[in-house]
Amino acid sequence: MTTAVADRTLNAVDRCDRCGAQAYVRVVLESSGGELLFCGHHARAVEATLRPMTSDWHDETGRLQEKEPALAD
């Protein structure tokens, strides 16, 4: 895995591996280096199980609380 892939910001093209919703969490598994993507809901659901097996847990769920800038008329 390259650093560029691990460090890039998730975007609307990245989809949750469980349900297909927009992904906000990227998980890199220690054993294989494989990558899993999850929406916030499914990341919370699997976190207790997966967190001990990961080398990186990249969480961008804080972006869900950000407000869009208002458009000027």
Sequence and secondary structure as in RCSB ss.txt:
>XXXX:A:sequence
MTTAVADRTLNAVDRCDRCGAQAYVRVVLESSGGELLFCGHHARAVEATLRPMTSDWHDETGRLQEKEPALAD
>XXXX:A:secstr
  HHHHHS   TT B TTT SB  EEEEETTT  EEEE HHHHHHHHHHHGGGEEEEEE GGGGG        
